[in-house]
């Protein structure tokens, strides 16, 4: 019953309350006696209303409670809850007066156990930072124009496709070597660390990208293991880490020589764009021409001033004039030779870049052959009868199937 009303002061046994008054009194009693509570249980009977509100039950083995999470709160949840998920909620205890149903008004939601994982993450981050493992002084520079790049991720990961596509478009001059590792699940961290030691021992790449797509803190946990962080720092070549989305941070990100917000960004930062390199070369050539021309004009002006300063009679200095003319001619020849040499170097670089373009080879009647995983086929021993293949031609692609193979 409403506080302050006359009926509230009467003997409850002798006062007849309406249903609305009773439910209102119980709701206010609950709200007044319970602060926000933290409760854990299994998600059940989830309904997403057209209004955007979520209605569901939270249960354990012995009981359940109805819950509501209004749209203004559930838009802040950073994962998609599903039936059977084990959750931790922060909620207000209340009563839905219209139905007389006890319920929780949920303020926040996270997967159960996520809090403990985050605490482990913070403790490890603090300890490794205190050791100096994340110091900028120990980070190595990324090669400006690497010719060989390693990619460490799962062969089934979308991150691998993103990285290969990006580097093929931006830097076709780069040779890629893939080091397959699991990026999630039991033992993934230890296998990542072993593969990093293999990369060091082989010494066949100039930089390695360690990557995977986004996910929950549990999904990304392999990259929060101490063994991975130490393997990143012990690797003989610089390591770029591109894990998850831009908002995701892992221990491996802090240990890396360079942290990229996504796998695609990691590829972009591993190698410069070919067109950008060409533009830089042309800019440098233009700058050389400008500086050489300015220097030649300055020397010519000095010679002119010297000639005008000479007094008559001019006969004794004709030898000097002849020498000056000879020097001027030699300077013009030097300028011409320097400009020609610079032009030849730029043209050679341009031809080298064009020769690296695989599509020029395709245009002469050749084709690139890829298996069903998008990998290039270079040996008939990699093929099997009936295997589907894709041919990339100068214009378009074709799907074929292997009839027979010969060594």
N, C-alpha and C positions, 0 to 999 in steps of 0.2 A: 504494500500500500504506500502511497506517496508520503515522504517524510513531512512532518509539520501539519498534516491533516488532523482533524478532530478524531476521526475514526482510528487513527494510529495509536491514540492514547487509551482506547477502550480495551477491555479484556478480550484477547483474541478468541477465546472459547465462546464468547457471547456475540461477537461481531461476524456477520455474514459478508464475506468478500466476494466481489465479482472475479471471474477468471482473469480478466485483464489486470485488476488490482493485485491479485496474488502473483501473477507472472512478473509484473513490474517490480513488486517488492523483492521477489527472489533474485531478479536480474541485478537490482541495485545492491543487494546483499553480497552477491558474488563479486561484482565489480569493486565493492568497497573492501572486501576481505582478501582478494587475490591481486598481487602485482603480476606483471608479465612473467610467464613461466617458460622454461625450456623443456620440451618433451620430445621423446624419441619413439618411433614406431614405424610400421609398414604402411605404405600408401595403398588405399583401396577405394573402389567406387568413385573414381575421379570423373567429374563432369565439368567441361569448359562451356560456360553459358555464353549466349550471344552478346551479352553485356561485357564480356571479358573477365568476369569473376570466375573463380575456381571453387567448386564444392566437392568435398571428398571426406573420407574417413581415415583416421589414423588408428591402427590396431596393433595389439600384441597377442600373445597366446591366450590371454584371459579376458580381454576387454577391448572396446573400441570407443572412439569419440568422434562426433561430427565436427567438421572444420569448414571454415570459409576463408578464402584469401581474395580480397578485392583486387580489381585490376590495377589500381594505383600502387599496390604492393607487389603483385606477381610479375609486373613488367621488369622488376629488378632482379628476378631469378635468372641466373646465368646458365641454366641447363633446362632440358625438357624432362619434367618428371613423368614417370611411367608407373603403371600398376605394379606393385611388388617392390618398388624402390624403398630402401631403408632410409628414413629421413630424420633430421633434427629440425624442430620448429621452435621459434620464439613466438608466443601467442598470448592473447588476453583471454581470461576465462569469462564466459558470459552465458546468457540465455536468450534464445530467439523467442521473443515474447509471443509472437503471433501463433506459434505452434507449441510453446512450452517446452522447447527442445534445448537441452544443455549443449553448448558448442564452444569451439575455440575460434577466436578471430586472429588469424595468422598474420604476423608482421614480417617474418623472414623465414626462408627455407634454404636448407643445404643438405647435401648427401651426408648421411651418418658416417662418421670417421674422417670426414674432410678436415675438421678442425684439428684433429690429432696430426694428420699429414702436414697441414700447414705449419703447425708448431715444430714438427721435425725439420721441415724446410728452413724455417727461420733459425733454428739452433745450428744446423749444419752451415748455413750461409754465414752466420756470425763467426763460427769457429774457423772456417776456411779463410774468411776475410782477415781475421786476426793473424793468420799464418802468412799473409801477403800473397795468397794464391790468385787474388783478383786484381792486384795492383797494376796500374797502367804501365809501370816500368818494366814488367815482365812480358808484356804483350808484344808480339812480333808484327812488323808491317806486312801487309798483303802485297804480293808481287803486282807491279803496275800492269804488265801485259803478260800473264802466264800463258804458256803453250799447252800445259797439261794440268787438268783439274780433276780431283777425285770427288766422287759423290757417294756418301755413306748414308743409306736409308734402306727401307724394305723395298723389294722388287715389286710388291703389290701396292705400294703407297702412291697416292695421287701426287705427293710431293716430288717423286722421281720424274713423272711426266711433266710437271710444271718447270722443273729445273732444266731438263733436257730441251724442252720447247723454247725456253727463254734463251739458253745459250746457243742453240741452233740459229735462232733469229738474230741475236745480237753479236755473237762472236763465233762464226763458223770456223774460224781458224784454230779454235781450241780443241784438243783431243780430250775426250772424257773417259774416265775409268771408274766403273761402278763397283763399290764394295758393299755387297748385300749384308744387312744385319736386321734382326727383329728390332722394332722400335717400341714394343709394348709387351707386357706380360712377364711372367717369372723368368729370371735369368737374363733379361734383355740388357740390363746395364752392364753386366759382366761381359757379355758378347760384344757390346759396343766398345768396351775398353780393350778387349783382345784385338778387335779389328783395327783400332787406332795404332796399336803396337805393330801390327802387320804393315800398315801404311808407312810407319817409320822405317821398318826394316827393308821394305822394297824400294823406297826412295824413288818412285817412278812418277810422282806428281809434285807440283810446286805449291799447291794449296788444296785443302780438302774441305768440302761442305758436309756438315752433319745436320740432317734435316728430317722433319716429319710434320704432318699436318696438325690441326688443332685437336683439342679434346679436354676432358676433365683433368683435375689434378692427379687422379689415379691413372688415367691414360698416359700422362706425360711423366709419370714417376721415374721411369728408367733414366731420364735426363736430370733427375734430382739426386742421383746416387753419387756418393763420394768417389767411388772407383772411376766413374766417368769423368768427373771434374779433374781428377789427378791425371787420368790418361790424356785428356785434352792438353794439359800443360806439359806433359812429358812427350807429346808427339813431336817428331823431328821437323814437321812442316807446319805452317800456320793453319789454324782451324777457324772456319766461319760456321757459326751455329745459327740455323734458321728453324726454330721449333715453334709450332702452333701459330696463333694469331698475334697481332701487334701487342695486345694486352697481356699475353702469356709470358712469364719469366720463369726460367729454370736455373738451377745451379750451373748447368753447362753453359748457359748464356753468359753468366758472370765470369766463368773460367776461360771463355773463348777469346781468341785474339781479336775477333770482330763479331758482334752480335747483330743479326739481321732480324727484322720483325716477322718475316714470313720466308718460306722456302724460295719463292720467286724473287724476293728482294735479295736473298743470299746469292742467287745466281747472278743478279744484276751487279752486285758488289764484288763478285769474284773476278770478273773480266770486263774491260771497257768495251763499249760499242764500236764495231768496225767502222761505221760511218763517222763516228766522232774522231777516231784515230786519223782517218783520211783528212778530215777537215782541219785537224791540228797540224798535220804535215803541210797542208797547203798554206795555212796561216804562217807557219814558220818560214816557208819559202818566200812568201810575200814580205815578211819582216826582213829577211836577209837581203832581198832586192832593195828594199827601202834604205837600209843602213849602208849598203855598198854604194848606192847612188849618192847618198848624202855625203859620204866620205870623199868620193871622187869629185863631187862639186866643190867641196871645201878646198881640196888640194889644187884644183884648177884655178879657183879664185885667188889663192895665195900666189900661184905662179903669175897670174895677170897683174897683181899688185906689185910683184917684184920687177916685172918688165917695165911697168910705168915709172917705177922709182929710179930706174937706171938713167944716168945723165949722159949727154953727148960729150965727146965723140963716142959713137957706138962701136967703132971698128974693133977696139981692143976686147970687146966683150962678145964678139960674134960667136966665138967658140962656146961661151956659156949659153948663148941663145940656142945654138944647135943642140947642146946637151939637154937644155930644158925641153926642146921640142921632142928629143928622143925619149926623155923620161915620160912626157905626156903620152906619146904613142905607146910606150910600154905599159903605162897605167891603163890605157884603154884596152890593150890586149889582155892584161891581167883581169880586168873587170869582165871582159867577154868570156874568158876561160872559166872564171869563178862562177859566173851565172850559168854557163853551159853545164859545168860539173854539178851544180846544185839541181838544175833542171833534170839531169840524167838520173840523179839519186832519187828525186821525187817520182819520176816516171817508173823507175825500177821498183820502188815500194808499191806504187799503184798496181803495177803488173803482178807483183807477188800477192797482193791482197785479192786481185781478181782471180788469180790462178787457184787460190784456196777455196773459191766458191764452188761447191759441189754441183750446183745447177748448170754451170758452164759445161761440165763434163756430160751431164744428162742431155744437154742440148745437142750433143754430137751423136746422139743415138743410143747412149747408154741408159741404164735405169738403176735405181736404188731398190734393193730387195730387202723387205722387212718381214719378220715372222709375226705370229699372232700377238706377240708381246710388244711389237713396235721396235724390236732390236734388228740392227743390220745383219744380214747374212753374207758372210764372205767365204764360206767353205761348204762344199756339198755334203761334207760329213755332218753338218749341223741339221740336215734336212731328213725328213722321213716321208715315206709314201703316203699320199693323202693329206699332207699338211697344208693348211691354207697360208697363202702368202699375199703380200701387197707389193705391187710394183709402182714406184714413183717415177713418172716420166717427165719430160720437159714441160708438158702441159697435161695435168691431170694425173690420176692414179688408176690402177687396174687390179682387180682381185683375181688371183690364180690359185691353182692347187697342184701339188707335186704329183706327177705320175710315176716317176722312177728317179733314182739318183745314181750317179756314177762318181767314183772317187776322182 
